[in-house]
Every structure is written in C-alpha cells, then in structure tokens.
Amino acid sequence: MRPIHRLIPRLHNILGLVVGGQVLLWIVSGFFFTLFPIEQVRGEHLRADQNAAITLPEGGAAPLERLIEPSVTAVRLKPFVGGAAYETDTAGGKALFDAATGARLSPLDESLARKVATAGWAGRGELTALILTDPAPREAGRGHGRAMWQASFAGEDTATFWIDPQTGEIAAVRTGLWRAFDLLWGLHIMDWTSRETFTTWWMKLAAFLSLMLTLAGIWLVVGRLSRGTILR
C-alpha cells in the first residue's frame, strides 16, 4: 500500500494543477450566468413591441395572385414598419412584398433597413451607424454567414441590431453584456470557436480529470480520517 499512499497525493497535486484553471473558469462563469436574466442578456428589453396589430392600407391589400408563383410554398401577412407586408417562402429563401402594392421590398435597401431599426428600437439612444455586412459574423445569430444589416445604437443604452434584409426582421440584438456572456459561455463549455458544442473532447477530458481529482481528494480525506490526522 505504500506506493499508493505516495501516488495518490502526487496525482491529486498534478490534477489540481492541470484542471484547476478550468475548474475556476467553470465556477466564475457559472456564477456570472446566475447574475442576469437571459432575457436581459438577449436584449429583449431593447426591442419595441412586435405584436402590434396589422395595419392594412385604405384600399385593401394587394391581390395574392400577384405573388403566387410555382416556387412559392407559403404566404403570410405580417406587420412591417407601421404597415403590413407579405412574406413568401420559396425554395430559394424568403422574400418580402408591400401589402398595398405587391412591390417587392427585399432585399431591404438602406432606407428601409433604417426604418426597421428605428421602429424596433426601444432603448435610450440613437442610431449611429447602419452597415450592410457580408458575410455577417457569428454574433448575427441565424443570419451568420450571409448579408445582414448591422444597426448600431449608442446612448444610455448601447446595442447592435442584426436585421435580415430578406424578411425585414431583427434577427438578433447584441450588447456588451451578451458578448461577455458569450465569451464566458465558450470558456465554460470549452468550445472557443462556435461556442455551441458542449460535447467536445476537451470538455470530456476536463470532466474526466476533474472526476479523478475529486476521487483522489476523497481518498486522501478518508485515509486521514482513518488515521486520525485530518486536522494535522
């Protein structure tokens, strides 16, 4: 048993050095995650109410026949910057049309993108920049990898809206809090690039080594208790 008595303390010390930093990151990031409601992290308080009633033009909506093509699989009517628009689904993606005239609105030009940004903003600040970013970075959410309008707001509240030029929707709201959360999430799950996969081999290895560290610590405590040296 002598070799084991010498091996376990050494193993415990080595594992403490190897995984101690990651364990500390797990604790710090986990504590940070508990400080803020996820709705605040996602910037939902900076979005204007999007459940407004649909306002149709006085002359009524444009006939659907103008929009129906063989490639169209679905058509829906939705609110759009104080009015209404048709959104169609096709094999090539989504498209947006003016509900009054049937004119195609997508991809949104700068003027329309500006209207979407200002209509959707509920924070305390002003629109300071509007840029069509192609391809959009990972923080654009579901718009990642394709063209997206990046609307930047500054003032008492600072945030970035990522606007889909095909649907006119605000796909994501990003703030400094979200970016801090995102960074810590990547460190927490040990996926430093996509920050989505928590089943990486790095995570599995760190979890296994942490388990070994814990078991070694328990073995040391039990051994000291049995010898009556726990407080020495």
KEKE-3310 file (N, C-alpha, C; in steps of 0.2 Angstrom, whole numbers, plus 5000, padded with zeros to 4 digits):
npx = (5004:5011:5016:5004:5000:5009:5007:4994:4993:5002:4996:4984:4989:4995:4984:4977:4984:4983:4969:4964:4963:4953:4943:4941:4937:4925:4918:4918:4912:4900:4894:4893:4883:4872:4869:4861:4846:4841:4833:4837:4851:4849:4844:4831:4823:4826:4820:4806:4789:4783:4771:4761:4745:4740:4741:4732:4732:4721:4715:4714:4723:4735:4731:4733:4737:4746:4758:4759:4768:4775:4786:4783:4779:4773:4763:4762:4754:4761:4765:4774:4785:4775:4765:4760:4765:4768:4775:4784:4788:4800:4809:4821:4823:4816:4805:4800:4786:4777:4762:4752:4754:4760:4773:4790:4800:4811:4829:4831:4834:4845:4837:4825:4830:4834:4822:4816:4826:4824:4811:4810:4818:4819:4826:4837:4844:4852:4852:4867:4875:4874:4876:4879:4883:4893:4901:4890:4895:4897:4890:4878:4868:4856:4858:4871:4885:4879:4873:4869:4860:4868:4864:4869:4867:4869:4871:4862:4859:4867:4869:4868:4859:4855:4849:4838:4839:4831:4819:4816:4816:4822:4835:4844:4849:4862:4873:4885:4884:4879:4890:4900:4894:4893:4907:4911:4903:4908:4921:4916:4910:4920:4922:4929:4927:4914:4906:4895:4895:4895:4900:4913:4929:4938:4930:4925:4937:4942:4931:4933:4946:4943:4934:4943:4952:4943:4940:4952:4955:4944:4949:4961:4955:4947:4957:4965:4956:4954:4966:4966:4972:4966:4965:4978)
npy = (4994:5006:5012:5017:5026:5035:5038:5043:5056:5063:5062:5069:5082:5085:5084:5094:5105:5104:5104:5114:5127:5127:5122:5133:5143:5137:5139:5153:5158:5151:5157:5170:5168:5167:5179:5188:5189:5179:5185:5198:5197:5194:5205:5209:5218:5229:5229:5235:5233:5220:5214:5221:5226:5222:5234:5238:5245:5259:5255:5242:5226:5220:5210:5192:5185:5191:5188:5174:5161:5147:5143:5147:5142:5146:5159:5174:5186:5200:5212:5227:5240:5250:5247:5234:5219:5206:5190:5178:5161:5152:5139:5145:5154:5167:5180:5198:5208:5223:5225:5234:5237:5226:5227:5221:5221:5216:5212:5222:5240:5253:5263:5257:5248:5256:5261:5250:5247:5259:5258:5246:5249:5251:5256:5268:5279:5283:5279:5276:5271:5262:5248:5237:5221:5208:5193:5191:5191:5178:5182:5187:5178:5168:5174:5172:5172:5176:5190:5204:5218:5229:5237:5250:5257:5270:5278:5280:5267:5254:5245:5233:5230:5216:5215:5206:5206:5200:5197:5207:5207:5208:5200:5197:5204:5212:5216:5223:5216:5204:5199:5197:5187:5178:5175:5170:5159:5151:5148:5141:5129:5125:5126:5136:5142:5140:5140:5133:5119:5107:5095:5092:5085:5091:5095:5083:5077:5086:5085:5072:5072:5080:5073:5063:5070:5074:5061:5057:5067:5064:5051:5054:5062:5052:5043:5050:5053:5040:5038:5047:5059:5071:5084:5088)
npz = (5000:5002:4990:4984:4993:4992:4978:4976:4983:4975:4963:4965:4967:4954:4946:4951:4947:4933:4930:4938:4933:4924:4931:4940:4930:4926:4938:4940:4928:4929:4940:4935:4925:4933:4937:4929:4921:4907:4897:4898:4894:4881:4876:4875:4881:4874:4862:4853:4855:4846:4843:4837:4830:4813:4801:4788:4771:4765:4753:4754:4754:4742:4729:4731:4720:4713:4719:4719:4713:4704:4712:4725:4741:4753:4760:4770:4780:4788:4801:4797:4799:4803:4794:4783:4777:4764:4767:4758:4756:4747:4738:4736:4747:4758:4754:4754:4752:4748:4756:4751:4737:4732:4728:4727:4742:4747:4743:4758:4756:4761:4766:4770:4779:4789:4793:4799:4809:4818:4821:4828:4839:4857:4866:4875:4867:4851:4833:4826:4816:4801:4792:4779:4781:4774:4773:4787:4804:4817:4828:4823:4824:4817:4805:4802:4791:4780:4770:4781:4788:4799:4813:4823:4839:4851:4866:4882:4882:4874:4859:4846:4832:4822:4806:4795:4778:4770:4776:4784:4797:4814:4818:4828:4844:4850:4864:4875:4887:4882:4874:4883:4891:4880:4878:4890:4890:4880:4886:4896:4891:4884:4870:4860:4848:4839:4850:4854:4855:4868:4869:4866:4864:4873:4883:4888:4892:4902:4911:4915:4921:4931:4938:4942:4950:4961:4966:4970:4980:4989:4993:5000:5010:5017:5020:5029:5039:5044:5050:5059:5057:5051:5055:5056)
capx = (5000:5015:5016:4998:5000:5013:5005:4988:4994:5005:4991:4980:4993:4996:4977:4975:4987:4981:4962:4962:4961:4947:4938:4940:4933:4918:4914:4917:4907:4893:4892:4891:4877:4866:4868:4857:4840:4843:4830:4842:4857:4847:4842:4824:4821:4828:4816:4800:4784:4782:4765:4756:4740:4742:4738:4731:4730:4714:4712:4715:4729:4736:4729:4739:4738:4752:4764:4759:4772:4776:4791:4780:4776:4768:4762:4759:4754:4763:4766:4780:4786:4769:4760:4759:4769:4768:4782:4783:4793:4802:4815:4827:4823:4811:4805:4795:4782:4772:4755:4747:4756:4763:4780:4795:4804:4818:4832:4830:4839:4847:4831:4820:4833:4834:4815:4816:4830:4822:4804:4811:4822:4815:4831:4838:4850:4851:4855:4873:4878:4870:4881:4877:4889:4893:4896:4889:4899:4894:4885:4872:4864:4854:4860:4878:4887:4876:4872:4864:4861:4871:4862:4872:4864:4873:4867:4862:4859:4871:4867:4868:4853:4856:4842:4838:4837:4826:4812:4815:4816:4828:4837:4847:4851:4869:4875:4891:4883:4879:4897:4903:4891:4895:4914:4911:4900:4913:4926:4913:4909:4927:4921:4931:4926:4907:4903:4888:4895:4897:4902:4920:4934:4941:4926:4925:4944:4942:4927:4936:4951:4940:4932:4949:4954:4938:4940:4959:4954:4940:4953:4965:4952:4946:4963:4967:4951:4955:4972:4965:4976:4963:4966:4985)
capy = (5000:5012:5016:5020:5031:5041:5040:5047:5063:5066:5063:5074:5088:5086:5085:5101:5110:5103:5106:5119:5133:5126:5122:5140:5146:5134:5142:5160:5158:5149:5162:5176:5166:5167:5186:5191:5185:5178:5190:5204:5196:5194:5212:5209:5225:5235:5228:5238:5228:5217:5211:5226:5224:5223:5240:5237:5251:5260:5252:5235:5223:5218:5203:5187:5182:5194:5185:5167:5158:5140:5141:5149:5137:5149:5167:5176:5194:5202:5219:5229:5247:5254:5245:5227:5216:5199:5187:5172:5156:5148:5135:5150:5158:5171:5187:5202:5212:5228:5223:5238:5237:5220:5228:5218:5225:5213:5214:5229:5245:5256:5267:5253:5245:5261:5262:5244:5248:5264:5256:5241:5251:5253:5258:5275:5281:5285:5275:5280:5268:5256:5245:5230:5217:5202:5189:5193:5187:5173:5186:5189:5173:5164:5177:5171:5169:5179:5198:5207:5225:5230:5244:5252:5262:5272:5282:5277:5260:5253:5239:5231:5226:5212:5215:5201:5210:5196:5196:5213:5205:5209:5193:5197:5210:5211:5221:5221:5210:5197:5197:5195:5181:5173:5173:5165:5153:5147:5146:5136:5123:5123:5127:5143:5145:5141:5141:5129:5112:5106:5088:5092:5080:5095:5095:5076:5076:5090:5082:5066:5073:5083:5067:5059:5075:5073:5055:5057:5071:5060:5045:5057:5063:5046:5040:5054:5051:5033:5038:5052:5065:5075:5091:5089)
capz = (5000:5002:4983:4983:4998:4989:4972:4976:4984:4969:4957:4967:4966:4947:4943:4953:4943:4926:4929:4942:4930:4920:4936:4942:4925:4927:4944:4939:4923:4931:4944:4931:4922:4938:4939:4924:4917:4900:4893:4898:4890:4874:4874:4873:4884:4869:4857:4853:4855:4839:4842:4835:4825:4806:4798:4781:4768:4764:4748:4755:4752:4735:4727:4732:4713:4710:4722:4718:4708:4706:4718:4732:4745:4758:4760:4776:4781:4794:4802:4794:4800:4804:4789:4783:4771:4763:4767:4755:4756:4741:4738:4736:4753:4759:4751:4757:4747:4750:4756:4747:4730:4729:4725:4731:4746:4749:4749:4760:4755:4767:4769:4773:4785:4794:4796:4803:4815:4822:4823:4833:4845:4862:4871:4876:4862:4844:4828:4825:4810:4798:4788:4776:4782:4770:4777:4794:4809:4821:4833:4820:4825:4812:4799:4801:4785:4774:4771:4786:4790:4806:4815:4829:4843:4856:4871:4888:4880:4868:4856:4839:4829:4816:4803:4790:4773:4766:4779:4787:4804:4818:4819:4835:4847:4854:4869:4879:4892:4878:4872:4889:4892:4875:4879:4896:4889:4876:4890:4901:4888:4881:4863:4859:4841:4838:4857:4853:4856:4874:4869:4863:4868:4878:4889:4891:4896:4908:4916:4917:4925:4937:4942:4946:4956:4966:4969:4974:4986:4994:4995:5005:5016:5020:5023:5035:5044:5047:5054:5064:5056:5047:5057:5057)
cpx = (5004:5015:5010:4997:5004:5010:4999:4989:4997:5000:4986:4983:4993:4989:4975:4978:4985:4974:4960:4960:4955:4941:4936:4936:4926:4914:4913:4912:4900:4890:4889:4884:4871:4864:4863:4852:4842:4839:4834:4848:4855:4845:4835:4821:4822:4824:4809:4795:4782:4776:4759:4751:4742:4738:4737:4730:4723:4711:4712:4722:4729:4734:4735:4741:4745:4759:4764:4763:4773:4781:4789:4777:4772:4769:4759:4759:4756:4764:4773:4780:4780:4764:4760:4763:4768:4775:4780:4789:4794:4807:4821:4828:4816:4811:4800:4792:4778:4765:4750:4748:4758:4770:4785:4799:4811:4822:4831:4835:4840:4841:4827:4823:4833:4827:4814:4819:4826:4815:4805:4815:4818:4820:4832:4844:4847:4854:4861:4876:4874:4874:4878:4883:4888:4899:4895:4892:4894:4888:4879:4867:4862:4855:4867:4880:4884:4875:4867:4866:4863:4869:4865:4869:4869:4869:4867:4862:4863:4870:4868:4862:4856:4849:4843:4835:4832:4819:4811:4814:4822:4830:4840:4849:4857:4871:4882:4890:4882:4885:4901:4901:4893:4902:4914:4908:4904:4918:4922:4912:4915:4926:4922:4930:4918:4903:4896:4889:4898:4899:4909:4924:4937:4937:4926:4932:4944:4937:4929:4941:4948:4937:4937:4951:4949:4939:4947:4958:4950:4945:4958:4961:4950:4952:4966:4962:4952:4961:4972:4970:4973:4964:4974:4988)
cpy = (5006:5015:5019:5026:5037:5043:5045:5055:5067:5067:5068:5081:5090:5088:5092:5106:5110:5106:5111:5125:5133:5126:5129:5144:5143:5138:5149:5161:5156:5154:5168:5174:5167:5175:5190:5187:5185:5183:5196:5203:5196:5201:5213:5215:5230:5234:5232:5232:5226:5214:5216:5223:5226:5229:5239:5244:5252:5256:5244:5232:5221:5211:5198:5184:5185:5191:5177:5165:5151:5138:5143:5144:5139:5156:5169:5184:5195:5210:5221:5237:5251:5252:5237:5225:5209:5196:5180:5167:5152:5144:5139:5154:5162:5177:5191:5207:5217:5225:5227:5238:5231:5221:5224:5223:5222:5212:5221:5234:5248:5260:5263:5250:5250:5262:5256:5245:5253:5262:5250:5243:5254:5256:5266:5277:5282:5280:5279:5277:5262:5254:5238:5226:5210:5199:5192:5188:5182:5176:5188:5183:5169:5168:5176:5168:5172:5187:5200:5214:5225:5237:5245:5258:5264:5278:5279:5270:5260:5246:5239:5227:5222:5211:5210:5205:5207:5197:5203:5212:5207:5202:5192:5204:5209:5217:5219:5216:5204:5195:5195:5188:5176:5171:5168:5159:5148:5144:5140:5129:5121:5122:5134:5146:5146:5142:5138:5122:5110:5098:5087:5087:5084:5094:5088:5075:5080:5087:5076:5067:5077:5078:5064:5064:5074:5067:5054:5061:5067:5054:5048:5059:5057:5043:5044:5053:5045:5033:5043:5058:5070:5082:5093:5093)
cpz = (5000:4995:4982:4987:4995:4982:4972:4978:4978:4964:4959:4965:4958:4944:4945:4949:4936:4925:4933:4939:4927:4926:4939:4936:4925:4933:4943:4934:4925:4936:4940:4928:4927:4939:4935:4921:4910:4895:4892:4894:4883:4871:4872:4876:4879:4863:4858:4853:4847:4838:4840:4830:4818:4804:4791:4777:4766:4759:4748:4753:4745:4734:4728:4725:4711:4713:4721:4712:4709:4711:4725:4735:4751:4758:4767:4776:4787:4795:4800:4794:4799:4799:4789:4776:4770:4763:4763:4756:4749:4742:4739:4743:4754:4756:4754:4751:4751:4750:4752:4740:4727:4727:4730:4735:4748:4742:4751:4758:4761:4770:4773:4780:4790:4797:4801:4810:4820:4825:4828:4839:4851:4868:4871:4873:4855:4839:4826:4818:4808:4792:4785:4776:4779:4770:4784:4799:4813:4826:4830:4820:4819:4805:4798:4795:4779:4775:4776:4787:4798:4808:4822:4833:4849:4860:4878:4888:4874:4865:4849:4837:4823:4812:4796:4784:4768:4769:4783:4795:4808:4821:4826:4837:4852:4858:4872:4884:4888:4876:4877:4891:4887:4876:4885:4895:4885:4881:4895:4898:4884:4873:4862:4853:4840:4844:4857:4856:4863:4875:4866:4867:4874:4884:4892:4895:4902:4913:4919:4922:4932:4942:4946:4951:4962:4970:4973:4980:4991:4997:5001:5011:5020:5024:5030:5041:5048:5051:5059:5063:5052:5049:5058:5051)
residu = (MET:ARG:PRO:ILE:HIS:ARG:LEU:ILE:PRO:ARG:LEU:HIS:ASN:ILE:LEU:GLY:LEU:VAL:VAL:GLY:GLY:GLN:VAL:LEU:LEU:TRP:ILE:VAL:SER:GLY:PHE:PHE:PHE:THR:LEU:PHE:PRO:ILE:GLU:GLN:VAL:ARG:GLY:GLU:HIS:LEU:ARG:ALA:ASP:GLN:ASN:ALA:ALA:ILE:THR:LEU:PRO:GLU:GLY:GLY:ALA:ALA:PRO:LEU:GLU:ARG:LEU:ILE:GLU:PRO:SER:VAL:THR:ALA:VAL:ARG:LEU:LYS:PRO:PHE:VAL:GLY:GLY:ALA:ALA:TYR:GLU:THR:ASP:THR:ALA:GLY:GLY:LYS:ALA:LEU:PHE:ASP:ALA:ALA:THR:GLY:ALA:ARG:LEU:SER:PRO:LEU:ASP:GLU:SER:LEU:ALA:ARG:LYS:VAL:ALA:THR:ALA:GLY:TRP:ALA:GLY:ARG:GLY:GLU:LEU:THR:ALA:LEU:ILE:LEU:THR:ASP:PRO:ALA:PRO:ARG:GLU:ALA:GLY:ARG:GLY:HIS:GLY:ARG:ALA:MET:TRP:GLN:ALA:SER:PHE:ALA:GLY:GLU:ASP:THR:ALA:THR:PHE:TRP:ILE:ASP:PRO:GLN:THR:GLY:GLU:ILE:ALA:ALA:VAL:ARG:THR:GLY:LEU:TRP:ARG:ALA:PHE:ASP:LEU:LEU:TRP:GLY:LEU:HIS:ILE:MET:ASP:TRP:THR:SER:ARG:GLU:THR:PHE:THR:THR:TRP:TRP:MET:LYS:LEU:ALA:ALA:PHE:LEU:SER:LEU:MET:LEU:THR:LEU:ALA:GLY:ILE:TRP:LEU:VAL:VAL:GLY:ARG:LEU:SER:ARG:GLY:THR:ILE:LEU:ARG)
# end
